[in-house]
Each structure stands twice: as structure tokens, then as C-alpha cells.
């Protein structure tokens, strides 16, 4: 990696931070600059009452246990509520095969697949966001704002067009290609030498998302076949969990399991990457290989989420941030916490989407957007000093 | 005893060579200062010695074996680099930062073993930051932060310590303290200890050996008294610095 000392010094002398320079060579001059500069996240943690909170991270088993209980509770509540309320004991009877036919149909073919789908979407997006943030060393990264989701949705729509009875395999495969391709494209567009400035990445992501939206609209107008599935495609664009079969759910679960495992395998190396690529390399990390693994894992996760629910925004932004406040920044704890927390978050958001304006249903993307959008702005507001151009 | 050697080292970025044939041999136990004007190639030399930049010609040998043949993990167990102080986007505590020094000892899915924890405690103590171990790294003062970064490198338990301007953000007292600490670390374990320094007086007073790099070549190498002469200083840094007569180790002041 070429170190651009001249540029860093120049910007520093002009009183500006250097957001895209590798952190350990930037050394933005002593204590005055460092806090407000790269460490929006740190600021939030050390802000009001947290104080020296870093010292006392709670035991990870307790946190994961609590999150697991919360997820099970959220799933239970979400299965019982809806257009027709079905008490938990009758849901359990249905699962045991002793249910009344109508209720069995509702629980087994509609509600449970949708709730479990929402859980998978949440876990996938939250873990993808965590991985991308670790890779880019910036808490503003997320598959939605980087355009990965949009790339996956275009390719997924094409997949819908060509898919026959094996749609539950074809659509994720196309979405994966789209996710990987769009990540590589955005990365390539934003990259300056060895630096990948987050501002350029976000801009490229925004533009890619807009273009992707237009392409999907174009495909929709041109294809009779898609128009027959208009509701499904619109749901995709706005972000709605639509699970059509248990096979689809099974494939998604397997993909999420594989990619979360990949992420966990890299956890300690991803921690080291927080110090910058050169520092990580000197700590023993094969940085290029790590990048490839993370990009593939996050593209797999994004593709899975998009295949199930289309464009659900900001989950990958909100959940890792909240999780970091509780378990700290180390990925071995952060990734499982995000998987469970993200699953719970989307299950509850989807429940809210179903019952808030009942009998009308909102797409879950509306809820996550209403929660996550302001959250993104708050993060940007705290970090805005770092992004002056 | 560990020996780190560069032989006819040529390296650079893009089309240009930054280093034009460097021969250097450093033995465990000595504190070596790399000095020279800006853009002389000091940082590039450190990156080559660390195995982070592949040389175009020549080789870097650690106890006779090429550093380029080691994979990242094996290399990190032998060679530690202390970067200039860095900032992290996430809120690590000091202990967590120092724990990153153990990355090369942790396998996939692995966590810190009891050996790792012992090494971390020892590194915290050696670098003098046990007292701040549980504090958020971002809240530390410049001097504390520098010591934490040093502790991270010490936790690697490597035989070679390479430091890129370790004193750049420190006040004079902390600069002295850092180099004194390095001296103890180098001697106690027979470690190779090489630091890029900008302050010639610091190099003179607190290092056993001074290597002057200019335009990608080594132009002087020896004890501070042998190397920091008016002649060499003039040749490398141009006029504007005076070596005070009759001082051992030499002292250098700017001309007014």
C-alpha cells in the first residue's frame, strides 16, 4: 500500500481530517483531532452515562442467552397475531399436528414461514452490515446504502423472469451474482489506490440503487410474466417478506448458516483490520484473502435477504450499532449478537407492518426505513466532521 | 541471538525505486535509530524489513531465512511493527487493542487462550499501561496511546520490533521514557529493535547505533559519535544544523 503522507499532511495542516487515509499512517495530530475525527462510534459509547463502560462488557453468554429468549418470544408473539388471532396453545397444537384445519393452514403455510423468513432476513442483513462495517472500518456501511441490495434485486428480478419451478434456487443464485457484482463495481468506482473512501462508496451506492430501481421498473413494464406477479415484485421493491415455500426457507437458512459461519471464522482477523490494512498485515492477517472472504459472505447474506424480502433498508446499520454498545467491537461476540438481534428486530418490524394498519398490510421495508433512515442521519450528523470535502 | 539483515535491497512503488540498494545487519539487544530527511526511504525500509513490502531485488533475512517466504501468521510471530499512533473506528478498550497483538496466535473460530491472556498482561506491564487497561483506547492521552500501541506489538512476542516514528506525538519527557523502555526491552530479550526517528538528539542520546538513510541509500552507520558528525549532517540535511563540539553523545542544534 502506498502511503500518501503528503496528502495527509496537507489536509492536516489545512485543519481538515483525512477520512480516507489509512488510519495508522494518518495519525491526525494528537488528542485534539482524534476524538471528533474517526471515532463517531467511540464518541457515542463514551458519551453520556456510559462513561468507562468499555471496562465492563457483560458476559457474552448472558447477552446471547437473553437475545435468544427475545427472539423466541418475538417469533411466538408474531405467529399468534395477525388478521386472525390464534392463541399460543393452539399454535403449538397445530405444530404438533393436532390443529384445526383452517388454523393449521394459516400457521403452517402463511404465518410461520413468513415469521421465520423475517428472522432470516434480519439475521442476514445485520451480519452483512457488521461484516461490511468491519471491512470498510466505518459504521455507516450497510448492504442497502452501498447498493448491494439493489444489485441483488435487479439480478433477482431477472431470476424471477427466467425461473421455472426451481425459483427458490435460481432467484438466490442470480441475487448472489448481482450482490457480488454490485459490491465489486461500487468498490472499484470508489477506490483510489489502496484507499476506499466511504464518501465515494456511499455516493456510488446511492447512484447504483437509483439505476437498479429504474432497471427493475423497466423489466416490469416490458415483461408480461412479471406483471402477472406484480404484487410480488412491488413487494420486493418496497421490502416485504414473501415466503412461498418451505424449500425456499430451507435454502435461505442454509445460506445464512454458511455465511455466518464464514464470518465467525474470520472474527479475530476482522478485529485486527479495524487498525487499517497495513497494521492488520503486520499483525498476521492475510488482508487480501480476508477481504475476499468478507465480500463473498456479505454478498451471500444480502442475496439471501433480498430473495426473501426484497429491499429492506438499514437493518445492517441499526443492529450492529446497537449491538456494539452492549457487547463491544470484537467480532466473535458481535456477529452472533447481531444475528440474533437482527432476527428479532425484523420479526418485530414485520409484525408491526402486519398489524399497524390492519387489515391493510405495510411492507416491512416501510417500518425499517422509518426507523433506520433517521438513525443513519444521526450517525452522519455525529461523524460529519470526517466527511467534509 | 536474532539477526535481521537486508542484502542489496531495492524496493519502491509504481515506476520509481525508493530504496536503491540497502545492506544492513541488526543484531538482538541493540537499539538502532534510522534517521534521514523526509522522503529518504526510511518508512519504505521499515516496511520491507517487516515483510509488508516485497523488495524488487535483494532480500530480507531473519536468522538467515527469507522473510518473504513466511506467511502472514508466521511472520507476525517473529516481527512486530509499532505503527505511529492510529485511530480506530470502533470503541476498543486498551486491553482489546493489546489483544489484537495475539491475532497470529488465534486460529479460525478461536478465542484468546490462557497463554494469550498471560502474554497480554505481560505486554501491558512491560509497556506501562496496566493502569489504563480497561479504559477506552480513544480516551487516552497521546502518551498513553503510544504505550498501548507498543504493548500491542509486545504482545506479539516477536524477536524483532520495528517502530515507525514512535515518539512523534510525545512530549520530550515521554519521548525519552519511550526510548528508555525500548532499550530495556531490546536488552532483556535480545530483541532486534529498529526505530525511525526524526529527532537527531534523541537518536544520539538514547540509541546504540545510528543509521543515516538518504535518497534510498545508507550513507552512514555506526555509533552516534561516529555517525553524527558535522560533515555527515551537512551532506544529508544541508546547511542549517550545527553539531556542538566536544559533546558525547553528540548534540545537534539548529543554526539561527
Contacts between the chains, C-beta under 8 A, distances in Angstrom:
chain1	res1	chain2	res2	distance
A	2	B	13	4.7
A	2	B	14	7.5
A	3	B	43	6.8
A	5	B	43	8.0
A	23	B	86	4.7
A	23	B	87	5.0
A	23	B	88	6.8
A	23	B	89	7.8
A	24	B	83	3.8
A	24	B	84	6.3
A	24	B	85	7.6
A	24	B	86	3.4
A	25	B	83	7.2
A	25	B	84	6.6
A	26	B	86	7.7
A	26	B	87	7.2
A	27	B	84	4.4
A	27	B	85	5.4
A	27	B	86	6.9
A	27	B	87	8.0
A	27	B	168	7.0
A	27	B	169	6.8
A	28	B	87	6.8
A	29	B	169	7.4
A	30	B	142	5.1
A	30	B	169	5.2
A	31	B	141	6.0
A	31	B	142	5.5
A	34	B	87	5.2
A	34	B	138	6.9
A	35	B	138	6.1
A	35	B	139	7.9
A	37	B	87	6.6
A	38	B	87	4.2
A	38	B	88	7.3
A	38	B	89	5.7
A	39	B	87	6.2
A	39	B	88	7.1
A	39	B	89	6.6
A	39	B	91	7.4
A	39	B	138	4.8
A	40	B	89	7.7
A	41	B	89	5.9
A	41	B	90	5.3
A	41	B	91	5.7
A	42	B	88	7.6
A	42	B	90	7.3
A	42	B	91	4.3
A	42	B	136	6.3
A	42	B	137	8.0
A	42	B	138	3.9
A	42	B	139	7.9
A	43	B	138	8.0
A	45	B	91	4.0
A	45	B	136	6.8
A	46	B	91	7.0
A	46	B	136	5.6
A	46	B	138	7.0
A	46	B	139	6.0
A	52	B	134	7.1
A	52	B	135	6.1
A	52	B	136	7.2
A	54	B	91	6.1
A	54	B	92	7.6
A	54	B	93	4.1
A	54	B	134	6.8
A	54	B	135	6.6
A	54	B	136	4.2
A	55	B	93	6.6
A	55	B	134	3.6
A	55	B	135	6.9
A	56	B	134	7.9
A	133	B	89	7.9
A	137	B	88	7.8
A	137	B	89	4.7
A	138	B	89	5.7
A	139	B	89	6.4
A	139	B	90	7.4
A	264	B	109	6.1
A	265	B	108	4.1
A	265	B	109	5.6
A	266	B	108	7.3
A	267	B	109	7.6
A	268	B	103	5.7
A	268	B	106	4.5
A	268	B	110	6.7
A	268	B	111	7.7
A	269	B	103	6.4
A	271	B	96	7.8
A	271	B	100	5.9
A	271	B	103	7.3
A	272	B	100	5.0
A	272	B	103	4.5
A	274	B	88	5.0
A	274	B	89	6.4
A	274	B	90	5.6
A	274	B	92	7.2
A	274	B	100	8.0
A	275	B	83	7.6
A	275	B	86	5.5
A	275	B	88	6.1
A	275	B	97	8.0
A	275	B	100	6.7
A	276	B	83	7.8
A	276	B	86	6.2
A	278	B	47	7.7
A	278	B	52	6.1
A	278	B	83	7.2
A	279	B	81	7.5
A	279	B	83	5.3
A	279	B	86	6.3
A	280	B	103	7.8
A	281	B	52	5.5
A	281	B	72	6.3
A	282	B	50	5.7
A	282	B	52	6.0
A	282	B	76	6.5
A	282	B	79	7.5
A	282	B	80	7.1
A	282	B	81	3.9
A	282	B	83	7.7
A	283	B	76	5.5
A	283	B	100	5.9
A	283	B	101	6.7
A	283	B	103	4.4
A	283	B	104	6.5
A	283	B	156	7.3
A	284	B	72	5.0
A	284	B	73	4.5
A	284	B	75	6.9
A	284	B	76	3.0
A	284	B	77	7.1
A	284	B	103	5.1
A	284	B	104	3.0
A	284	B	156	7.9
A	285	B	72	6.0
A	285	B	103	6.3
A	286	B	71	7.2
A	286	B	72	4.6
A	324	B	90	6.5
A	324	B	91	7.1
A	328	B	91	7.2
A	328	B	92	7.6
A	328	B	93	7.5
A	328	B	96	6.9
A	329	B	88	7.9
A	329	B	90	3.6
A	329	B	91	6.0
A	329	B	92	5.6
A	329	B	96	7.3
A	330	B	92	7.9
A	330	B	96	6.2
A	332	B	111	6.0
